[in-house]
Amino acid sequence: MNRSLAAAGVAAALLATTAAAEVEYSVEAGVGTSDNIGRTAEDDDRSPILTTGLDLIWLREEGLVYVDVDVDLSYLIYVDSDYVCD
């Protein structure tokens, strides 16, 4: 959870300093499935996976300095599984 808060803080700081900068973003959501989440030979765990994500790109060029920051956040929710969400 602390990584999520830190990433949100970085994203907010980047968006706050967008003078003469180019900002692009995308939001993602999806549903998938795995026939073996644990990647084990026995006791296959078949479960749906919900995904959410945020991609943020911040570009800035000023004089001889060129800044290119790419942030790619994703969160996986394992439904009906013993695994912890990532």
Backbone bond lengths (Angstrom), bond angles and torsions (degrees), N, CA, C in turn:
res aa  C-N    CA-C-N  psi(-1)  N-CA   C-N-CA  omega(-1)  CA-C   N-CA-C  phi
1 M - - - 1.437 - - 1.529 110.96 -
2 N 1.359 117.86 -34.56 1.456 121.26 179.98 1.519 111.20 -64.18
3 R 1.349 117.46 -35.23 1.462 120.42 177.46 1.519 110.18 -63.64
4 S 1.317 117.47 -38.65 1.457 121.06 179.43 1.527 111.04 -64.16
5 L 1.323 116.86 -42.08 1.459 120.35 178.98 1.524 111.15 -66.83
6 A 1.328 117.17 -40.35 1.456 120.69 179.10 1.519 110.56 -65.63
7 A 1.324 117.03 -42.78 1.460 120.92 179.23 1.522 110.91 -64.78
8 A 1.322 117.15 -39.69 1.468 120.47 177.64 1.528 110.20 -64.85
9 G 1.324 117.32 -36.96 1.459 120.89 177.00 1.515 112.35 -65.57
10 V 1.327 116.59 -41.90 1.466 120.94 177.03 1.522 110.09 -62.99
11 A 1.330 116.61 -45.30 1.465 120.80 179.58 1.529 110.78 -60.90
12 A 1.319 117.59 -41.99 1.467 121.00 179.62 1.524 110.80 -65.86
13 A 1.333 116.93 -39.91 1.468 120.25 178.91 1.523 110.93 -65.44
14 L 1.319 116.48 -40.25 1.459 119.99 179.01 1.520 111.08 -65.34
15 L 1.315 116.64 -41.62 1.458 120.10 -179.85 1.532 111.64 -69.19
16 A 1.321 117.13 -28.70 1.452 120.66 -179.30 1.529 112.03 -74.14
17 T 1.327 117.31 -21.91 1.466 121.27 -177.34 1.525 110.58 -113.07
18 T 1.302 116.72 49.59 1.460 120.32 -174.61 1.519 114.02 -92.48
19 A 1.324 119.03 13.04 1.466 120.42 177.94 1.523 108.50 -61.95
20 A 1.332 116.11 125.79 1.468 122.95 -179.17 1.522 111.70 57.22
21 A 1.299 116.66 31.26 1.463 121.19 178.97 1.521 109.44 -123.84
22 E 1.309 115.02 159.81 1.460 121.17 177.96 1.522 108.14 -113.47
23 V 1.325 116.38 124.68 1.463 121.56 -178.83 1.515 108.96 -120.57
24 E 1.326 115.55 130.65 1.467 122.00 174.73 1.517 107.66 -127.82
25 Y 1.327 116.10 146.82 1.458 119.06 177.62 1.519 110.01 -149.85
26 S 1.314 115.18 159.40 1.463 121.16 172.65 1.522 108.01 -147.43
27 V 1.316 115.21 148.22 1.463 122.79 177.63 1.513 107.16 -114.81
28 E 1.320 115.84 136.50 1.459 120.86 -176.96 1.528 110.52 -123.20
29 A 1.316 115.86 149.02 1.461 122.19 173.24 1.523 107.47 -151.33
30 G 1.316 116.39 145.33 1.452 117.91 -179.25 1.517 112.75 -167.80
31 V 1.312 113.85 173.88 1.460 122.44 177.45 1.519 107.45 -132.67
32 G 1.313 115.62 135.17 1.454 120.76 178.06 1.511 109.37 -139.88
33 T 1.312 115.64 -174.37 1.458 120.23 178.25 1.522 109.43 -148.80
34 S 1.289 116.11 156.20 1.457 121.92 176.33 1.520 108.27 -134.02
35 D 1.305 115.40 140.66 1.461 118.31 177.58 1.527 111.29 -91.85
36 N 1.338 116.97 -4.24 1.458 120.19 178.81 1.531 109.23 -163.55
37 I 1.323 116.50 78.18 1.465 121.23 -176.80 1.526 111.40 -60.17
38 G 1.316 117.70 -40.86 1.456 121.47 -176.86 1.515 114.28 -79.16
39 R 1.329 117.69 -7.86 1.472 123.33 -179.67 1.527 111.44 53.85
40 T 1.324 115.05 47.64 1.455 120.60 178.60 1.518 109.82 -111.48
41 A 1.321 115.64 156.71 1.463 120.72 179.67 1.524 111.25 -73.98
42 E 1.325 116.70 -26.85 1.466 121.55 -179.46 1.527 109.55 -121.89
43 D 1.309 116.17 163.10 1.470 122.81 177.01 1.526 112.28 55.00
44 D 1.315 115.80 56.80 1.462 120.41 177.28 1.527 109.85 -57.20
45 D 1.310 116.68 138.32 1.459 121.97 178.72 1.524 107.95 -113.44
46 R 1.320 116.55 98.76 1.463 121.60 178.92 1.521 108.04 -88.90
47 S 1.327 115.24 125.71 1.451 118.78 -174.56 1.524 110.67 -158.18
48 P 1.340 117.30 145.06 1.468 118.99 172.62 1.536 110.34 -74.76
49 I 1.322 114.91 154.45 1.455 121.66 179.88 1.527 108.21 -127.39
50 L 1.328 117.17 126.33 1.457 122.35 174.25 1.524 107.75 -96.98
51 T 1.326 117.58 136.74 1.461 120.79 -178.79 1.521 110.38 -125.90
52 T 1.322 114.85 143.80 1.458 122.27 171.10 1.520 107.24 -135.77
53 G 1.307 116.59 151.28 1.451 118.34 -178.72 1.509 112.94 -160.23
54 L 1.322 114.73 163.56 1.453 123.15 177.34 1.516 108.09 -141.19
55 D 1.324 116.96 127.62 1.458 123.17 174.11 1.522 107.15 -113.25
56 L 1.322 116.59 131.07 1.456 121.76 -179.19 1.521 108.47 -133.36
57 I 1.332 116.64 130.39 1.456 122.41 177.29 1.523 107.93 -125.06
58 W 1.328 116.09 129.11 1.463 122.35 179.75 1.515 108.42 -126.31
59 L 1.315 117.01 119.23 1.459 123.08 -179.85 1.519 109.30 -119.17
60 R 1.333 115.28 137.50 1.463 119.48 177.25 1.526 108.54 -150.05
61 E 1.306 115.09 132.67 1.458 120.97 177.51 1.524 108.30 -126.44
62 E 1.317 115.12 122.92 1.454 119.92 -178.60 1.531 108.15 -143.97
63 G 1.323 115.91 109.40 1.460 120.11 -177.40 1.520 110.58 65.43
64 L 1.312 116.12 -125.56 1.464 121.45 179.34 1.526 112.71 -90.07
65 V 1.323 116.85 -1.10 1.461 120.85 -176.68 1.524 109.56 -99.15
66 Y 1.331 115.35 128.76 1.466 121.94 176.22 1.524 107.25 -123.48
67 V 1.316 117.12 120.66 1.463 122.39 -178.31 1.517 108.74 -111.32
68 D 1.325 116.12 130.61 1.466 122.93 178.32 1.527 107.21 -135.94
69 V 1.325 116.96 105.08 1.465 122.34 -179.02 1.523 108.20 -113.56
70 D 1.326 116.38 124.55 1.466 122.46 177.48 1.525 108.57 -118.28
71 V 1.322 116.45 126.25 1.461 122.24 177.73 1.522 107.48 -120.49
72 D 1.318 116.44 127.86 1.462 122.24 -179.94 1.527 107.56 -129.62
73 L 1.322 116.57 103.41 1.459 122.20 -179.24 1.523 109.69 -107.63
74 S 1.309 116.14 139.17 1.466 119.28 174.45 1.522 109.16 -144.76
75 Y 1.313 114.89 152.50 1.462 121.86 179.97 1.519 107.92 -135.50
76 L 1.317 116.60 126.88 1.457 122.48 -178.99 1.522 109.65 -109.70
77 I 1.325 116.41 131.88 1.461 122.50 177.50 1.522 107.57 -114.91
78 Y 1.332 115.63 113.44 1.465 121.00 178.80 1.527 108.53 -86.82
79 V 1.324 117.48 107.87 1.464 123.08 -176.81 1.532 108.98 -79.63
80 D 1.313 116.88 136.36 1.469 122.95 177.22 1.530 112.04 53.62
81 S 1.318 116.69 45.42 1.458 120.95 -177.98 1.518 109.53 -135.94
82 D 1.325 115.62 160.40 1.461 120.92 177.83 1.531 111.67 -84.82
83 Y 1.331 117.15 -4.26 1.458 120.24 -176.15 1.520 110.96 -84.76
84 V 1.319 114.96 147.67 1.459 122.56 179.49 1.519 108.72 -78.82
85 C 1.314 117.37 142.40 1.465 122.02 178.95 1.523 109.63 -65.67
86 D 1.332 116.00 144.28 1.470 121.57 179.92 1.507 109.88 -108.31
